[in-house]
Amino acid sequence: MSAPSSAQRKACWGARDQFWKCLDDSSDDVDLCDKFRKVFEANCPSQWVKYFNKRRDFLKFKEKIQTDGFEPSQQTSE
């Protein structure tokens, strides 16, 4: 696989941003954002799609920890 050109990277990032915005606006209702997901997957290399999906999950988790605080599970508190 050759490295994506500048235009290809911009298209990928734009598609990712639209997909993530749709997910944020629709409370993670993936069915409403399916067309954006398909464009995102079509414009980005599959490795990037996996990375960006994991990155979104991490950022949402980090945001939750920062706003709600850390609550240890019962196993770790015993």
Secondary structure by P-SEA (a helix, b strand, c coil): cccccaaaaaaaaaaaaaaaaaaaaaccccccaaaaaaaaaaaccaaaaaaaaaaaaaaaaaaaaaaccccccccccc
